[in-house]
Amino acid sequence: MAEEPTDIPEFSTPTPRRPSPRTARWVTGIAACVGVAVAVPVAVAAAQPPPSPVRVEDGAVIVPIDGGDAVVDPASLAVTARPDDGGDDVALSDAAEQDLGDPDEVTIGTEGASWSYPDSGLEATATVDQGRLSVELRSTATGDDASDSTVTWPVTGTDPAASAVRFPRGEGLSVPLDDGFWNSEDAGLAGTDIDMSSGLTLPFWGTALGDLGASYAVDDDGIGTLLRFVSENGRLSNQAEHTFSERSGTLDYTVTFALTGPEPTAAAADYRSLLKERGQLGSLKKKIQDNPEVGKLVGAFHAYTWGGDRRSATVQKLRELGIDRMWLGDSDDTPMTADTVRAANDAGYLVGPYDSWANAQDPDESDSPTSVWPEGVYPKDCVIEADGEPKSGFGDRGCYLSSQAIADNKDTQAYIADRVKEMTANGATSYFLDVDAAGELFDDYSPDHPMTQAQDRDNRIERMRRVSEDDGLVLGSESAVGWANEVIAFSHGSSTPVADGLWALERDKEQWGGWAPVTGPKFFFQPATLSDALAKAMFDPAYRVPLYQTVLHDSLISTDRWEMPLYKLPEQKRDRVLLAMLYNTPINLVLNEDAVDEHGEEIAQLQKFFQPLHEAAATEPMTGFEYLSDDNLVQRSEFGDGALTVTANFGDATDPDSGLPGGCVEASVNGGQDQRLCPSS
């Protein structure tokens, strides 16, 4: 957040997202396609770029990709892969759902193929992107013809060989296409549309295709695109729907297709490579080098504190239990005392206040200090929707505050800078900034501070960068999506594959609990029971797959949601511990004095097992994941080049192959002796 001149440097204009290599090549290709014919000396002509590897055969566009050829039908946008191993062709996408009209003639430039759909006002290009097929659709409609239009494409999972869809809802799910539960209403998936920029933690999905797999990634962080889950005759398929909007800046729509292996995390590995190629993959190791305080996250569990845990004596109790590393967060807007922070720092812990810059309320009626802003901010700087009304804020209280309005106002930036200093004046070296990284982006129709979702994203990245880099704080945020990975160190919530039924349950005060008492609100401390369907959709290990960790494990540290701490869901406790160890991610807790007394010894035991695993692999990528049993309940993960191997048995019986008892996990650091943990249920 920006600040006044002199000792408070002001925000610079947010730097737009880096263009992908594909974008640069597309520009070159188009220039070649529409270039003016001139007399060129032979010597100059010889220096021109080599011809494109893309070609046209019998009206189809053939794009060589890793593992074979991709065949694009310009008449329908159907995409087929021809594997180079001689295997059967597979459908990567059916035709677009709507009739695009007759395409004009395909033109081959130096980088790829181009054509257009005059009836639909769309231009198309097909290029090679680092061994992938990249197809870009661009709407050319302007003025009165520029009203929002949509295209439903690609359409995936329809090939007879397709058996599962993998998508990063939270950490990730692998769903068999013909699974009766996932095709039913109980699962809450079939018939739904997921916003790819916020409903998924990363804008890609994948399908299993027999001995192959396919990966689909959407550019611009999925802004303007939905992923639809369709169930027909007891079988799932997917449709992506993109809205072209001049006002929202979504006139370009690019999807990359890749042939992959059949591994459950293959699509995630491909997306990680894509981020790395585009210079958009952060490094936890570098974050630690730049700020050694980030290193205190390694091996640490995370806990929000209440009541007694805000006293230095309770911090000392945690340390006496043998807990060497912890991140302790304020549970409300009142920072810990300096004495407590000093005790935590001395113990090697991190302390972080809670803040949010997304909500604004009438100062006379506000229910939260973080929602009170200087005079003139509310309601003038609220996000304004297309109908001219302010966008309602958290729980329909106040409004969502426009990040563009903040970026445009030096006084507001200075206020935020002062607020950060005030909330860390107790010596805290960490900071939790709610919502900013969660992916919910807004178009702002205010004439005073107009904004697109892409601008909102860039504003948030810039202000988070200020806190993490300029202020030197160990920054975390809620349910961080991929575009935030370079500027934060940890995320609370991105591990949880939230199903829609959860929100209704959390609103039920009798079953989930309310906000009293102050020292231990039942909302966090009262044990809750998930319905069978909700438990299966969110926590059944047979369907879980570490897509987020495959992409971002060595970039940032991820946990479950803060209102779903370990002891909140007793029936899922054992499996959640095993998942944390298998994925090399910390357990998230809420603590008060009673909770420390009741669970402290077990927490210490779990943390003691976790710490050396995390120390070995926190800055290493997840390099392997596999299901070792037919029921998917025995799983193995690998990190780095042999840095860590973990095997977990989520079943009840001993695995006959590994000898690992049900409900246990084994880990080997650097090929050393296996260490075993069998957590209580």
C-alpha positions as CSV (number, residue, x, y, z in Angstrom):
1,M,0.0,0.0,0.0
2,A,1.4,3.3,-0.9
3,E,2.4,6.1,1.4
4,E,3.2,9.8,1.4
5,P,6.4,11.2,-0.1
6,T,9.6,11.7,1.9
7,D,9.8,8.7,4.2
8,I,6.8,7.0,2.7
9,P,7.3,6.1,-1.0
10,E,4.2,6.2,-3.0
11,F,2.7,3.3,-5.0
12,S,3.9,3.1,-8.5
13,T,1.5,2.1,-11.3
14,P,1.1,-1.7,-11.0
15,T,3.2,-3.6,-13.5
16,P,1.0,-5.6,-15.9
17,R,1.4,-9.3,-16.0
18,R,4.3,-10.4,-18.1
19,P,3.3,-11.3,-21.7
20,S,3.8,-15.0,-22.4
21,P,6.3,-16.1,-25.0
22,R,3.3,-17.1,-27.0
23,T,2.1,-13.6,-27.2
24,A,5.3,-12.3,-28.6
25,R,5.4,-15.0,-31.2
26,W,1.8,-14.4,-32.1
27,V,2.5,-10.7,-32.8
28,T,5.4,-11.8,-35.1
29,G,3.3,-14.3,-36.9
30,I,0.5,-11.8,-37.6
31,A,2.9,-9.3,-38.9
32,A,4.1,-11.9,-41.3
33,C,0.6,-12.8,-42.3
34,V,-0.4,-9.2,-43.1
35,G,3.0,-7.8,-44.2
36,V,3.3,-5.8,-47.4
37,A,5.0,-7.4,-50.3
38,V,8.3,-5.7,-51.2
39,A,11.3,-6.5,-53.3
40,V,13.8,-8.2,-51.0
41,P,17.4,-9.0,-51.9
42,V,18.2,-12.7,-51.7
43,A,20.7,-12.2,-48.9
44,V,18.1,-10.5,-46.7
45,A,15.5,-13.1,-47.5
46,A,17.9,-15.8,-46.3
47,A,18.0,-14.1,-42.9
48,Q,14.3,-14.3,-42.4
49,P,12.8,-16.6,-39.7
50,P,12.4,-20.3,-40.7
51,P,9.0,-21.3,-41.8
52,S,6.4,-22.2,-39.2
53,P,6.2,-25.9,-38.2
54,V,2.4,-25.5,-38.3
55,R,0.9,-26.7,-41.6
56,V,-2.5,-27.3,-43.2
57,E,-3.6,-30.7,-44.4
58,D,-7.0,-31.3,-46.0
59,G,-8.3,-28.2,-44.4
60,A,-7.1,-29.1,-40.9
61,V,-4.4,-27.2,-39.0
62,I,-1.6,-29.5,-37.9
63,V,0.5,-28.3,-34.9
64,P,3.4,-30.4,-33.8
65,I,3.5,-30.8,-30.0
66,D,5.5,-32.9,-27.6
67,G,4.3,-36.4,-28.0
68,G,2.6,-36.1,-31.4
69,D,0.5,-33.7,-33.5
70,A,-2.5,-31.6,-32.5
71,V,-5.1,-31.4,-35.3
72,V,-7.4,-28.4,-35.2
73,D,-10.5,-28.3,-37.3
74,P,-11.1,-24.6,-38.1
75,A,-14.7,-25.3,-39.0
76,S,-15.6,-26.3,-35.5
77,L,-12.5,-25.8,-33.3
78,A,-12.5,-29.6,-32.5
79,V,-9.0,-30.7,-31.5
80,T,-7.6,-34.2,-31.9
81,A,-4.2,-35.5,-30.8
82,R,-2.2,-37.9,-32.9
83,P,0.3,-39.6,-30.6
84,D,3.7,-40.2,-32.2
85,D,3.9,-43.6,-30.6
86,G,1.4,-44.9,-33.1
87,G,-1.4,-45.1,-30.5
88,D,-5.0,-44.3,-31.3
89,D,-6.0,-40.6,-31.9
90,V,-7.7,-39.0,-28.9
91,A,-10.1,-36.1,-28.7
92,L,-8.6,-33.2,-26.8
93,S,-11.7,-31.1,-27.4
94,D,-15.1,-31.6,-29.1
95,A,-16.4,-28.8,-31.4
96,A,-17.4,-25.5,-29.8
97,E,-20.9,-25.7,-28.4
98,Q,-22.2,-22.9,-30.6
99,D,-22.0,-22.5,-34.4
100,L,-19.2,-20.0,-35.0
101,G,-20.1,-19.7,-38.7
102,D,-17.9,-20.6,-41.7
103,P,-14.2,-19.8,-41.2
104,D,-12.3,-17.9,-43.9
105,E,-9.1,-19.3,-45.4
106,V,-6.3,-20.4,-43.1
107,T,-3.1,-18.4,-43.5
108,I,0.3,-19.7,-42.4
109,G,2.7,-17.2,-41.0
110,T,6.2,-17.7,-39.6
111,E,4.8,-18.7,-36.2
112,G,1.5,-20.4,-36.9
113,A,-1.9,-20.5,-38.5
114,S,-4.5,-17.8,-38.5
115,W,-8.1,-17.6,-39.6
116,S,-11.3,-15.9,-38.7
117,Y,-15.1,-16.4,-38.2
118,P,-16.7,-13.4,-39.8
119,D,-20.2,-14.3,-38.6
120,S,-19.0,-14.4,-35.0
121,G,-16.5,-11.5,-35.1
122,L,-13.7,-13.8,-33.9
123,E,-10.1,-14.2,-35.1
124,A,-8.2,-17.4,-34.3
125,T,-4.5,-18.3,-34.2
126,A,-2.9,-21.7,-33.6
127,T,0.8,-21.8,-32.6
128,V,3.3,-24.0,-30.9
129,D,4.1,-22.9,-27.3
130,Q,7.0,-24.8,-25.9
131,G,5.8,-28.1,-27.1
132,R,2.1,-27.3,-26.5
133,L,-0.7,-26.3,-28.8
134,S,-1.8,-22.7,-28.1
135,V,-5.1,-21.5,-29.6
136,E,-6.1,-17.8,-29.2
137,L,-9.5,-16.5,-30.0
138,R,-9.9,-12.7,-30.2
139,S,-13.1,-10.8,-30.5
140,T,-13.0,-8.0,-33.0
141,A,-16.4,-6.5,-32.2
142,T,-16.3,-2.8,-31.3
143,G,-18.7,-0.1,-30.4
144,D,-22.4,-1.1,-30.4
145,D,-21.3,-4.6,-31.6
146,A,-19.0,-5.1,-28.6
147,S,-21.7,-6.2,-26.1
148,D,-20.5,-9.3,-24.2
149,S,-20.5,-12.5,-26.2
150,T,-19.4,-16.0,-25.2
151,V,-17.8,-19.0,-26.6
152,T,-18.2,-22.5,-25.0
153,W,-14.9,-24.2,-25.8
154,P,-12.9,-26.4,-25.3
155,V,-15.2,-29.3,-24.6
156,T,-13.2,-32.0,-22.8
157,G,-13.5,-35.5,-21.3
158,T,-15.7,-36.8,-24.2
159,D,-13.2,-39.2,-25.7
160,P,-14.1,-42.8,-24.9
161,A,-10.6,-43.2,-23.4
162,A,-11.2,-40.4,-20.9
163,S,-11.6,-41.8,-17.4
164,A,-11.0,-38.9,-14.9
165,V,-10.8,-35.1,-14.6
166,R,-8.2,-33.5,-12.4
167,F,-8.8,-29.9,-11.3
168,P,-7.4,-27.7,-8.6
169,R,-10.3,-27.0,-6.4
170,G,-8.3,-26.2,-3.3
171,E,-5.4,-28.6,-3.2
172,G,-6.9,-30.7,-6.0
173,L,-9.4,-33.5,-6.9
174,S,-9.2,-36.4,-9.2
175,V,-12.8,-37.4,-10.1
176,P,-13.7,-40.5,-12.2
177,L,-16.0,-39.4,-15.0
178,D,-18.4,-42.3,-14.5
179,D,-18.4,-42.1,-10.6
180,G,-22.0,-42.3,-9.4
181,F,-21.4,-40.0,-6.4
182,W,-19.8,-37.2,-8.5
183,N,-22.6,-37.4,-11.1
184,S,-25.2,-37.0,-8.3
185,E,-26.7,-33.9,-6.8
186,D,-25.2,-34.8,-3.4
187,A,-21.7,-34.1,-4.7
188,G,-22.6,-30.6,-5.7
189,L,-20.4,-30.7,-8.8
190,A,-22.5,-31.8,-11.8
191,G,-24.3,-28.8,-13.4
192,T,-22.1,-26.2,-11.7
193,D,-19.9,-23.5,-13.2
194,I,-16.6,-22.7,-11.5
195,D,-15.0,-19.3,-12.0
196,M,-11.5,-20.2,-13.1
197,S,-10.0,-17.1,-11.6
198,S,-11.4,-17.6,-8.1
199,G,-13.2,-20.9,-7.8
200,L,-10.0,-22.8,-8.8
201,T,-6.7,-22.1,-7.1
202,L,-4.9,-22.4,-10.5
203,P,-6.4,-21.9,-14.0
204,F,-6.0,-25.4,-15.5
205,W,-7.5,-28.8,-15.6
206,G,-6.5,-32.2,-16.9
207,T,-8.0,-35.4,-18.1
208,A,-6.8,-39.0,-17.9
209,L,-6.8,-40.6,-21.4
210,G,-5.8,-44.3,-21.0
211,D,-2.0,-44.4,-21.3
212,L,-1.9,-40.6,-21.9
213,G,-3.2,-37.5,-20.3
214,A,-4.2,-34.0,-21.5
215,S,-3.6,-30.6,-19.8
216,Y,-5.6,-27.4,-20.5
217,A,-4.5,-24.0,-19.2
218,V,-6.2,-20.7,-19.6
219,D,-4.2,-17.5,-20.0
220,D,-4.7,-14.3,-18.1
221,D,-5.2,-16.3,-14.9
222,G,-8.6,-17.5,-16.1
223,I,-10.2,-14.1,-15.9
224,G,-13.6,-14.1,-17.7
225,T,-13.7,-17.9,-18.0
226,L,-15.9,-20.5,-16.3
227,L,-15.3,-24.3,-16.1
228,R,-18.6,-26.2,-16.4
229,F,-19.2,-29.7,-15.2
230,V,-21.8,-31.5,-17.3
231,S,-23.3,-34.9,-16.5
232,E,-25.0,-36.8,-19.3
233,N,-26.0,-40.5,-19.0
234,G,-24.0,-40.8,-15.8
235,R,-20.8,-39.5,-17.2
236,L,-19.1,-36.2,-16.5
237,S,-17.5,-33.9,-19.1
238,N,-16.2,-30.3,-19.0
239,Q,-16.9,-27.2,-21.0
240,A,-15.0,-23.9,-20.6
241,E,-17.1,-20.8,-21.3
242,H,-15.3,-17.5,-22.0
243,T,-17.0,-14.1,-22.1
244,F,-15.5,-11.6,-24.5
245,S,-15.9,-8.1,-23.1
246,E,-14.3,-4.8,-24.2
247,R,-15.2,-3.2,-20.9
248,S,-13.7,-6.0,-18.8
249,G,-10.6,-6.4,-21.0
250,T,-11.3,-10.0,-21.9
251,L,-11.4,-9.8,-25.7
252,D,-8.5,-12.2,-25.9
253,Y,-9.0,-15.9,-24.9
254,T,-6.1,-18.3,-25.1
255,V,-6.0,-22.0,-24.1
256,T,-2.9,-24.2,-24.2
257,F,-3.2,-27.9,-24.8
258,A,-0.6,-30.5,-23.9
259,L,-0.3,-34.2,-24.1
260,T,1.0,-35.6,-20.8
261,G,1.5,-38.9,-19.1
262,P,-1.3,-40.6,-17.2
263,E,0.0,-39.6,-13.8
264,P,-2.6,-38.0,-11.5
265,T,-0.4,-34.8,-11.2
266,A,0.7,-34.7,-14.9
267,A,-1.5,-31.7,-15.8
268,A,-0.2,-29.8,-12.7
269,A,3.4,-30.6,-13.7
270,D,2.7,-29.2,-17.1
271,Y,1.2,-26.0,-15.6
272,R,4.2,-25.6,-13.3
273,S,6.5,-25.7,-16.4
274,L,4.3,-23.1,-18.1
275,L,4.6,-20.7,-15.1
276,K,8.4,-21.3,-15.0
277,E,8.7,-20.6,-18.7
278,R,6.9,-17.3,-18.3
279,G,8.9,-16.2,-15.3
280,Q,5.8,-16.4,-13.0
281,L,7.0,-19.1,-10.5
282,G,8.1,-17.8,-7.1
283,S,10.8,-19.4,-5.0
284,L,10.5,-20.0,-1.2
285,K,14.2,-20.4,-1.1
286,K,14.8,-17.0,-2.5
287,K,12.2,-15.5,-0.2
288,I,14.1,-16.9,2.8
289,Q,17.4,-15.5,1.4
290,D,15.8,-12.1,1.0
291,N,14.2,-12.2,4.4
292,P,15.5,-14.8,6.9
293,E,12.3,-14.4,9.0
294,V,10.5,-16.4,6.3
295,G,12.7,-19.3,7.3
296,K,10.8,-19.5,10.6
297,L,7.9,-20.9,8.6
298,V,9.9,-24.1,7.8
299,G,8.7,-26.8,10.2
300,A,6.1,-24.6,11.8
301,F,2.5,-25.4,12.4
302,H,0.1,-22.5,12.2
303,A,-2.4,-21.4,14.9
304,Y,-4.8,-18.5,15.5
305,T,-4.9,-17.6,19.2
306,W,-7.5,-16.7,21.7
307,G,-7.6,-15.8,25.3
308,G,-4.7,-17.3,27.2
309,D,-2.5,-17.8,24.2
310,R,-2.0,-14.1,24.1
311,R,0.0,-14.3,27.3
312,S,3.8,-14.9,27.2
313,A,3.2,-17.7,29.8
314,T,1.2,-19.7,27.3
315,V,3.8,-19.2,24.6
316,Q,6.3,-20.6,27.1
317,K,4.0,-23.6,27.7
318,L,4.1,-24.4,24.0
319,R,7.8,-24.2,24.0
320,E,8.1,-26.4,27.1
321,L,6.0,-29.0,25.3
322,G,8.8,-29.2,22.7
323,I,7.2,-27.2,19.9
324,D,10.1,-25.6,18.2
325,R,8.3,-23.8,15.4
326,M,5.0,-22.0,15.3
327,W,3.2,-19.3,13.4
328,L,0.8,-17.6,15.8
329,G,-1.8,-15.3,14.4
330,D,-4.1,-12.8,16.0
331,S,-7.7,-13.9,15.7
332,D,-9.2,-10.4,15.6
333,D,-8.2,-6.8,15.2
334,T,-6.3,-6.5,18.5
335,P,-2.6,-7.3,18.2
336,M,-0.8,-9.3,20.8
337,T,1.1,-7.4,23.5
338,A,4.8,-6.6,23.0
339,D,5.7,-9.0,25.9
340,T,3.9,-11.9,24.2
341,V,5.5,-11.1,20.8
342,R,8.9,-10.9,22.5
343,A,8.4,-14.3,24.1
344,A,7.3,-15.8,20.7
345,N,10.3,-14.3,18.9
346,D,12.6,-15.7,21.6
347,A,11.0,-19.1,21.1
348,G,11.7,-19.0,17.4
349,Y,8.1,-18.4,16.5
350,L,6.5,-16.0,14.1
351,V,3.6,-13.7,15.1
352,G,1.3,-12.1,12.6
353,P,-1.6,-9.6,13.1
354,Y,-4.8,-9.9,11.1
355,D,-5.8,-7.2,8.6
356,S,-8.0,-6.7,5.6
357,W,-8.1,-3.9,3.0
358,A,-11.1,-5.2,1.2
359,N,-14.1,-4.1,3.3
360,A,-15.4,-0.6,4.1
361,Q,-18.3,0.3,6.3
362,D,-20.0,3.4,7.7
363,P,-17.7,4.4,10.6
364,D,-20.6,5.0,12.9
365,E,-22.0,1.5,12.4
366,S,-18.9,-0.6,11.6
367,D,-18.5,-4.0,13.3
368,S,-14.7,-4.2,12.7
369,P,-11.9,-1.7,13.1
370,T,-10.3,-2.9,9.8
371,S,-13.5,-1.7,8.0
372,V,-13.2,1.8,9.3
373,W,-11.4,4.2,6.8
374,P,-10.6,7.9,6.8
375,E,-13.3,10.3,6.1
376,G,-14.4,10.3,2.4
377,V,-13.4,6.7,1.6
378,Y,-16.8,5.2,2.4
379,P,-18.9,5.1,0.3
380,K,-17.0,7.0,-2.4
381,D,-14.4,4.3,-2.9
382,C,-16.7,1.3,-3.0
383,V,-16.6,-1.0,-6.0
384,I,-19.5,0.0,-8.2
385,E,-21.3,-2.7,-10.1
386,A,-22.8,-2.4,-13.6
387,D,-26.2,-1.4,-12.2
388,G,-24.6,1.6,-10.4
389,E,-24.9,0.0,-6.9
390,P,-22.0,-0.6,-4.5
391,K,-20.8,-4.2,-4.3
392,S,-21.9,-5.5,-0.9
393,G,-19.1,-6.4,1.4
394,F,-18.4,-9.3,3.8
395,G,-21.7,-10.8,5.0
396,D,-23.5,-8.0,3.1
397,R,-21.9,-5.5,5.5
398,G,-20.7,-2.3,4.0
399,C,-19.0,-2.7,0.6
400,Y,-16.0,-4.1,-1.1
401,L,-13.3,-1.4,-1.4
402,S,-11.9,-0.7,-4.8
403,S,-8.2,-1.5,-5.1
404,Q,-8.0,1.1,-7.9
405,A,-9.5,3.8,-5.6
406,I,-6.8,3.0,-3.1
407,A,-4.0,3.0,-5.7
408,D,-5.2,6.4,-7.0
409,N,-5.2,8.1,-3.6
410,K,-2.0,8.9,-1.9
411,D,-3.7,9.7,1.4
412,T,-5.3,6.3,1.6
413,Q,-2.0,4.7,0.7
414,A,-0.3,6.6,3.5
415,Y,-3.1,5.6,5.9
416,I,-2.6,1.9,5.1
417,A,1.2,2.3,5.5
418,D,0.7,3.7,8.9
419,R,-1.8,1.0,9.8
420,V,0.8,-1.7,8.9
421,K,3.4,0.0,11.1
422,E,0.9,0.3,14.0
423,M,-0.2,-3.3,13.8
424,T,3.5,-4.5,13.9
425,A,4.7,-2.0,16.5
426,N,4.6,-4.8,19.0
427,G,7.5,-6.5,17.2
428,A,5.6,-8.8,14.9
429,T,7.5,-9.8,11.8
430,S,4.6,-11.5,10.0
431,Y,1.3,-10.2,8.6
432,F,-1.9,-11.9,7.5
433,L,-3.8,-9.9,4.9
434,D,-7.2,-11.4,4.4
435,V,-8.7,-11.9,0.9
436,D,-6.1,-10.0,-1.2
437,A,-4.7,-13.2,-2.7
438,A,-8.0,-15.2,-2.8
439,G,-8.7,-14.6,-6.5
440,E,-12.1,-12.8,-6.1
441,L,-11.6,-9.9,-8.5
442,F,-13.9,-7.1,-9.5
443,D,-14.8,-4.9,-12.4
444,D,-15.4,-1.4,-11.0
445,Y,-17.9,0.7,-13.0
446,S,-17.3,3.8,-11.0
447,P,-16.5,6.8,-13.3
448,D,-14.0,8.0,-10.6
449,H,-12.0,4.8,-10.3
450,P,-12.9,2.5,-13.2
451,M,-11.1,-0.9,-13.0
452,T,-11.1,-4.3,-14.7
453,Q,-10.5,-7.6,-13.0
454,A,-7.0,-7.7,-14.4
455,Q,-6.2,-4.3,-13.0
456,D,-7.6,-5.4,-9.7
457,R,-5.3,-8.4,-9.7
458,D,-2.3,-6.2,-10.6
459,N,-3.2,-3.7,-7.8
460,R,-3.3,-6.5,-5.3
461,I,-0.1,-8.0,-6.4
462,E,1.6,-4.6,-6.1
463,R,0.3,-3.8,-2.6
464,M,1.2,-7.3,-1.3
465,R,4.6,-6.8,-2.8
466,R,5.0,-3.7,-0.7
467,V,4.2,-5.5,2.5
468,S,6.4,-8.5,1.8
469,E,9.4,-6.8,0.1
470,D,9.5,-3.2,1.1
471,D,8.1,-3.6,4.7
472,G,10.0,-6.9,5.0
473,L,7.1,-8.8,6.6
474,V,6.4,-12.5,6.3
475,L,3.2,-12.1,4.4
476,G,0.3,-14.6,4.2
477,S,-3.2,-14.3,2.8
478,E,-6.4,-16.3,2.4
479,S,-6.8,-19.2,-0.1
480,A,-4.1,-17.8,-2.4
481,V,-4.5,-18.5,-6.1
482,G,-1.6,-18.9,-8.4
483,W,-1.0,-15.3,-9.5
484,A,-0.2,-14.4,-5.9
485,N,2.6,-17.0,-5.5
486,E,5.5,-14.6,-6.1
487,V,4.6,-12.1,-3.4
488,I,3.4,-14.1,-0.4
489,A,5.1,-16.7,1.8
490,F,2.1,-18.6,3.1
491,S,-1.6,-19.2,2.4
492,H,-4.4,-20.2,4.8
493,G,-7.1,-22.1,2.9
494,S,-5.7,-23.1,-0.5
495,S,-5.4,-26.7,0.7
496,T,-9.1,-27.1,1.3
497,P,-11.3,-28.2,-1.7
498,V,-14.4,-26.4,-0.5
499,A,-17.8,-27.8,-1.6
500,D,-20.8,-25.5,-1.7
501,G,-22.6,-27.2,1.1
502,L,-19.9,-26.0,3.6
503,W,-21.3,-22.4,3.6
504,A,-24.7,-23.5,4.6
505,L,-23.3,-25.6,7.4
506,E,-21.1,-22.7,8.7
507,R,-24.2,-20.4,8.9
508,D,-26.0,-23.0,11.1
509,K,-25.0,-21.7,14.6
510,E,-26.4,-24.8,16.3
511,Q,-24.3,-27.3,14.3
512,W,-21.2,-25.2,13.6
513,G,-21.2,-22.7,16.5
514,G,-21.4,-18.9,16.9
515,W,-19.0,-16.2,17.9
516,A,-19.2,-16.6,21.6
517,P,-17.5,-16.8,24.1
518,V,-14.7,-14.2,23.3
519,T,-12.0,-16.5,24.7
520,G,-13.0,-19.4,22.5
521,P,-15.8,-18.8,20.0
522,K,-17.7,-22.0,19.2
523,F,-17.4,-21.2,15.5
524,F,-13.8,-22.3,15.8
525,F,-13.7,-24.6,18.9
526,Q,-17.0,-26.5,18.8
527,P,-16.5,-29.9,17.1
528,A,-18.7,-30.2,14.0
529,T,-19.9,-33.1,11.9
530,L,-20.0,-32.9,8.1
531,S,-22.7,-34.7,6.2
532,D,-21.5,-37.9,4.5
533,A,-21.7,-36.1,1.1
534,L,-19.8,-33.1,2.2
535,A,-17.1,-35.2,3.9
536,K,-16.7,-37.3,0.8
537,A,-16.5,-34.3,-1.5
538,M,-13.9,-32.5,0.5
539,F,-11.9,-35.0,2.4
540,D,-12.2,-38.5,0.9
541,P,-8.5,-39.3,0.2
542,A,-9.4,-41.6,-2.7
543,Y,-10.3,-38.4,-4.6
544,R,-7.7,-36.0,-3.3
545,V,-4.6,-35.2,-5.5
546,P,-1.8,-32.7,-4.8
547,L,-2.1,-30.4,-7.8
548,Y,-1.4,-27.2,-5.9
549,Q,1.6,-28.7,-4.3
550,T,2.9,-30.0,-7.6
551,V,2.8,-26.5,-8.9
552,L,3.7,-24.3,-5.9
553,H,5.2,-26.4,-3.1
554,D,8.6,-24.7,-3.3
555,S,7.0,-21.3,-3.8
556,L,4.8,-20.8,-0.8
557,I,3.4,-22.7,2.2
558,S,-0.2,-23.8,2.2
559,T,-2.6,-24.9,4.9
560,D,-6.3,-25.7,5.4
561,R,-8.8,-22.9,6.1
562,W,-8.6,-21.1,9.4
563,E,-12.2,-21.9,10.4
564,M,-11.5,-25.6,9.9
565,P,-8.6,-26.2,12.3
566,L,-7.6,-29.8,13.0
567,Y,-9.8,-30.4,16.0
568,K,-12.9,-28.8,14.5
569,L,-13.7,-31.9,12.5
570,P,-13.0,-34.9,14.7
571,E,-14.1,-37.5,12.1
572,Q,-11.6,-36.2,9.5
573,K,-8.7,-35.6,11.9
574,R,-6.7,-38.8,11.2
575,D,-6.9,-38.4,7.4
576,R,-6.1,-34.7,7.6
577,V,-3.0,-35.4,9.6
578,L,-1.9,-38.0,7.0
579,L,-2.6,-35.6,4.1
580,A,-0.5,-32.9,5.8
581,M,2.4,-35.2,6.1
582,L,2.0,-36.7,2.6
583,Y,1.8,-33.3,1.0
584,N,4.5,-31.8,3.3
585,T,2.1,-29.0,4.5
586,P,1.6,-27.6,8.0
587,I,-1.4,-28.3,10.2
588,N,-3.6,-25.3,11.0
589,L,-4.9,-24.9,14.5
590,V,-6.9,-22.5,16.8
591,L,-5.6,-22.4,20.3
592,N,-6.7,-21.0,23.7
593,E,-5.5,-22.0,27.1
594,D,-7.9,-24.9,27.3
595,A,-7.0,-26.2,23.9
596,V,-3.3,-26.1,24.8
597,D,-4.0,-28.1,28.0
598,E,-6.2,-30.6,26.1
599,H,-4.3,-31.1,22.9
600,G,-0.8,-29.7,23.6
601,E,1.0,-33.0,23.9
602,E,-0.5,-34.4,20.7
603,I,0.3,-31.2,18.8
604,A,3.9,-31.4,20.0
605,Q,4.1,-35.1,18.9
606,L,2.7,-34.2,15.4
607,Q,5.0,-31.2,15.1
608,K,8.1,-33.2,16.1
609,F,7.4,-35.6,13.3
610,F,6.6,-32.9,10.7
611,Q,9.5,-30.6,11.4
612,P,12.4,-32.6,9.9
613,L,10.3,-33.5,6.9
614,H,9.5,-29.9,6.2
615,E,13.1,-28.9,6.9
616,A,14.2,-31.4,4.2
617,A,11.6,-30.5,1.6
618,A,9.9,-27.1,2.2
619,T,12.1,-25.4,-0.5
620,E,12.0,-28.5,-2.8
621,P,9.4,-29.1,-5.6
622,M,7.0,-32.0,-5.3
623,T,8.5,-34.3,-7.9
624,G,6.2,-37.3,-7.7
625,F,2.9,-38.6,-6.6
626,E,1.2,-41.9,-7.2
627,Y,-1.6,-44.1,-5.9
628,L,-0.1,-47.5,-4.8
629,S,-3.4,-49.4,-4.3
630,D,-6.4,-50.0,-6.5
631,D,-8.7,-48.2,-4.1
632,N,-6.3,-45.2,-4.1
633,L,-6.0,-45.3,-0.3
634,V,-2.3,-46.0,-0.3
635,Q,-0.4,-43.1,-1.7
636,R,3.2,-41.9,-2.1
637,S,4.8,-38.5,-2.6
638,E,8.3,-37.5,-3.4
639,F,10.1,-34.1,-3.1
640,G,13.3,-32.9,-4.8
641,D,15.9,-35.3,-5.9
642,G,15.4,-37.9,-3.2
643,A,15.1,-35.2,-0.4
644,L,11.9,-36.7,1.0
645,T,9.6,-39.7,0.3
646,V,6.4,-40.1,2.2
647,T,3.9,-43.1,2.1
648,A,0.5,-42.9,3.7
649,N,-2.1,-45.6,4.2
650,F,-5.6,-44.1,4.5
651,G,-7.2,-47.5,4.8
652,D,-7.9,-49.5,7.9
653,A,-6.0,-52.6,7.0
654,T,-2.2,-53.1,6.6
655,D,-1.1,-52.6,3.0
656,P,0.2,-56.0,1.8
657,D,2.9,-54.5,-0.5
658,S,4.5,-51.9,1.8
659,G,3.5,-53.4,5.1
660,L,2.3,-50.0,6.3
661,P,-0.5,-50.3,8.8
662,G,-3.8,-48.6,8.1
663,G,-4.0,-45.0,9.4
664,C,-0.2,-44.6,9.4
665,V,2.4,-42.6,7.4
666,E,6.1,-43.3,6.8
667,A,8.7,-40.9,5.7
668,S,12.3,-41.1,4.6
669,V,14.6,-38.1,4.5
670,N,17.4,-38.2,2.0
671,G,17.0,-42.0,1.6
672,G,17.5,-42.6,5.4
673,Q,15.6,-44.8,7.7
674,D,11.8,-44.7,7.6
675,Q,10.1,-42.8,10.4
676,R,6.5,-43.8,11.2
677,L,3.5,-41.9,12.6
678,C,0.1,-43.4,13.4
679,P,-2.0,-40.5,14.6
680,S,-5.1,-41.2,16.8
681,S,-8.5,-40.9,15.2
